[in-house]
Amino acid sequence: MDTTSIEIIKSSGEKARFSLDKLKASLNRTGADRKTINQIIDKVRDELYHGISTKEIYNRAFALLKKKKSHFASKYKLKKAIYELGPTGFPFERFISAILQYSGYKTEVGKILQGKCVTHEIDVIAHKNNETTIIECKFHNQEGLNCNVKIPLYIHARYNDVKAHWNVKSNNNNSVLTDGWVVTNTRFTQDAIQYGTCVNLYLLSWDYPKNDGLKHRIDRLGLYPITVSTLLSNREKQFLLSRDVVLCRTLIGDAFYLDHLGVSETRKEKILNEIKMLCNH
């Protein structure tokens, strides 16, 4: 079958040509060996049909990976796992905070800051080298919802209001407010990127900036959200999130939470082994 002629339906509802290279690239990122990847590609290719959704293609590849090694499947489901942090945006804010901590920042979540005109609840405040960054997180719990230009316009106005007050305030520990960020788990429209670049607002999305978006940072640092686990149930994941266990790495150090959940020793060992393989792969 000539796969280039197959028309698929994206999560946004748009139609596109099936790309074997994109499927291969997403499987390569899991760290699976070439033989496994080729076997999965062959099976998925055999089951393609006109009008198949990207979700169906993903589900098939995920099931095949899970049969091989659960930690490969965990890496493959990263994007879906970020959506599973919802339905509210609070776990996503804590997840972004945790990623920044591993990059050397001291962070605060959900703090109220005074602006020149009004007060603002800031999702994440990050401090490093006497410089402060304020970060707004825009979380979507379903695919296809992108951030348009209104988001950076609004965030930039808030940043300027906070900065106008910050600059005249004397008790900020000599820290200078240097940056405003907008972080989303989906994508920015081209207008949003153009505006953010123009006003020097840092934008971070699933795949932007190129090769330094969320997916690349998570893979590079091994900072996977607890929701990537293929062995934990949804109830167990929600329990861990409610206890501030947002990262897989945290569970390795706080494994007693699994005892609170009544997880058997055998299953506990499997869960921790999957997570260790994932974080160290």
C-alpha positions in Angstrom: 0.0 0.0 0.0 1.2 3.5 -0.8 0.8 5.1 2.6 1.4 8.6 1.3 -2.0 8.6 -0.4 -3.8 7.7 2.9 -5.8 10.6 4.3 -6.0 10.8 8.1 -8.1 13.0 10.5 -6.1 15.0 13.0 -7.4 15.9 16.5 -8.4 19.4 15.3 -10.6 17.8 12.7 -8.3 18.8 9.8 -7.4 16.3 7.1 -3.8 15.5 6.4 -1.7 12.9 4.5 -0.4 10.1 6.6 3.4 10.5 7.4 5.4 7.3 8.0 8.3 9.5 9.0 6.3 11.2 11.8 5.2 7.9 13.2 8.7 6.6 13.1 10.1 9.7 14.8 7.5 9.4 17.6 8.4 5.8 18.1 12.2 6.6 18.0 11.7 9.0 20.9 10.6 6.1 23.2 14.1 4.5 23.0 12.7 1.3 21.6 15.1 -0.8 19.5 14.9 -0.6 15.6 13.5 -4.1 15.3 10.6 -3.3 17.6 9.9 0.0 15.8 9.9 -1.7 12.4 7.5 -4.4 13.6 5.1 -1.8 15.0 5.3 0.3 11.8 4.5 -2.8 9.7 1.5 -3.7 11.8 0.1 -0.1 11.9 0.7 0.3 8.1 -1.3 -2.9 7.4 -4.3 -1.5 9.3 -4.4 2.0 7.7 -7.5 3.1 5.9 -8.8 6.4 4.5 -10.3 8.6 7.2 -8.5 6.9 10.1 -7.9 9.3 13.0 -4.5 10.1 14.5 -6.0 8.8 17.8 -6.6 5.4 16.3 -3.1 5.2 14.9 -1.7 6.3 18.3 -3.8 3.7 20.2 -2.6 0.9 18.0 1.0 1.8 18.3 0.7 2.3 22.0 -0.9 -1.1 22.5 1.9 -2.8 20.6 4.6 -0.9 22.5 2.9 -1.8 25.8 3.1 -5.5 24.9 6.9 -5.1 24.4 8.0 -2.9 27.3 5.7 -0.7 29.5 8.3 2.1 29.9 8.5 2.5 26.1 4.7 2.8 26.1 4.9 5.4 28.9 7.3 7.6 26.9 5.0 7.2 23.8 1.9 8.4 25.8 3.7 11.5 27.1 1.4 14.0 25.3 -1.8 12.2 26.4 -0.3 12.0 30.0 -0.1 15.8 30.1 -3.8 16.0 29.2 -4.5 13.5 32.0 -3.0 16.0 34.6 -6.4 17.8 34.3 -9.3 18.5 34.4 -8.1 21.6 36.2 -4.8 23.4 35.3 -3.4 23.2 38.9 -1.4 20.0 38.5 0.0 21.3 35.2 1.2 24.4 37.0 2.9 22.3 39.7 4.4 20.1 36.9 5.9 23.2 35.2 7.2 24.4 38.6 8.9 21.0 39.1 10.5 21.1 35.7 11.9 24.6 36.5 13.2 23.4 39.9 15.3 20.8 38.2 16.7 23.6 36.0 18.0 25.4 39.1 15.1 27.8 39.8 13.4 28.3 43.1 9.7 28.4 42.5 6.4 29.5 44.0 2.9 28.5 42.8 -0.3 30.4 42.8 1.0 33.6 44.5 -0.8 36.9 44.4 1.4 39.8 43.2 0.5 43.5 43.3 0.5 45.3 40.0 0.4 49.1 39.6 -3.3 49.0 38.8 -4.7 45.7 40.2 -3.5 42.4 41.9 -2.7 39.3 39.9 -2.7 35.6 40.8 0.5 34.3 39.1 0.6 30.6 38.3 4.4 30.1 38.8 7.0 32.6 40.0 10.6 31.4 39.3 13.8 32.9 40.9 17.4 32.4 39.8 20.5 34.5 40.1 18.6 37.5 41.6 16.3 37.5 38.6 12.6 36.7 38.7 10.3 35.3 36.0 6.5 35.2 36.1 4.8 32.4 34.3 1.2 31.9 33.1 0.2 28.3 32.4 -2.6 27.7 29.9 -3.7 24.1 30.2 -6.1 22.4 27.9 -7.4 18.9 28.7 -8.3 18.0 25.1 -6.4 18.1 21.9 -7.1 20.7 19.1 -7.5 23.7 21.4 -4.6 26.0 20.7 -3.6 29.3 22.2 -4.4 32.3 19.9 -2.9 35.8 20.0 -5.4 36.9 22.8 -3.5 34.9 25.4 0.0 36.5 25.0 -1.7 39.9 24.6 -3.5 39.4 27.9 -0.4 38.0 29.7 1.8 40.8 28.4 -0.5 43.4 29.9 -0.5 41.6 33.3 3.3 41.3 33.2 3.7 45.0 32.5 1.3 45.9 35.3 3.2 43.7 37.8 6.6 45.1 36.5 5.5 48.7 36.9 4.8 48.0 40.6 7.8 45.7 41.1 10.2 48.4 39.9 9.1 50.9 42.6 8.9 48.3 45.4 12.0 48.0 47.6 11.5 44.6 49.4 11.9 42.2 46.5 15.2 40.8 47.9 17.1 42.8 45.2 15.6 40.5 42.6 14.9 42.1 39.2 11.7 41.1 37.3 13.2 40.2 33.9 10.8 37.9 32.1 7.2 36.9 31.4 6.4 33.4 30.1 3.4 31.8 28.7 3.4 28.0 28.8 0.8 25.7 27.2 0.5 21.9 26.8 -0.9 22.4 23.3 0.3 24.8 20.6 0.4 28.5 19.8 -1.1 30.0 16.6 1.3 31.8 14.3 -0.1 35.2 15.4 0.5 34.3 19.0 4.1 33.4 18.3 4.6 36.6 16.2 3.2 38.8 19.0 5.2 37.0 21.7 8.4 37.4 19.8 7.7 41.1 19.1 7.1 42.0 22.7 9.8 39.7 24.1 7.4 37.4 25.9 8.8 33.8 26.2 6.5 31.2 24.7 6.8 27.5 25.6 4.4 24.9 24.1 4.4 21.2 23.3 6.8 21.7 20.4 7.9 25.3 20.5 10.6 26.6 20.5 11.8 24.1 18.0 13.8 21.3 19.7 13.3 23.0 23.1 9.6 22.6 23.6 8.0 20.8 26.5 8.3 17.3 25.0 12.0 17.8 24.4 12.7 19.2 27.9 10.8 16.4 29.5 12.6 13.7 27.6 16.0 15.4 28.0 15.6 15.8 31.8 13.7 12.6 32.4 11.0 14.6 34.2 7.9 12.6 33.3 4.5 13.3 34.9 3.1 10.5 37.1 0.3 10.2 34.6 2.6 8.5 32.0 2.5 5.3 34.1 0.8 2.4 32.3 0.5 0.4 35.5 -1.2 2.9 37.8 -4.9 3.2 37.7 -6.6 6.6 37.1 -7.8 6.6 40.8 -4.2 6.0 42.0 -2.8 8.8 39.8 -5.4 11.2 41.1 -4.5 10.3 44.7 -0.8 10.9 44.0 -1.5 14.2 42.3 -3.6 15.3 45.3 -0.5 14.5 47.5 1.8 16.7 45.3 3.4 13.7 43.7 3.5 15.2 40.1 6.7 13.7 38.8 7.6 10.0 38.5 11.0 10.8 40.1 9.1 12.0 43.2 7.4 8.6 43.6 10.7 6.8 43.6 11.6 8.7 46.8 8.1 8.7 48.3 7.1 5.1 47.5 5.2 4.9 50.8 2.3 6.5 49.0 1.8 3.2 47.2 1.4 1.5 50.6 -1.3 4.1 51.5 -3.0 3.0 48.3 -2.9 -0.6 49.4 -0.7 -1.7 46.5 0.7 -5.2 46.9 4.5 -5.7 47.2 4.6 -7.4 43.8 2.7 -4.7 42.0 4.6 -2.0 43.8 7.9 -3.5 42.6 6.5 -3.5 39.0 5.3 0.1 39.2 8.6 1.4 40.6 10.6 -0.7 38.1 8.6 0.9 35.2 9.2 4.4 36.6 13.0 3.8 37.2 13.4 2.4 33.7 11.6 5.5 32.3 13.5 8.1 34.3 16.9 6.5 33.7 16.4 5.4 30.1 
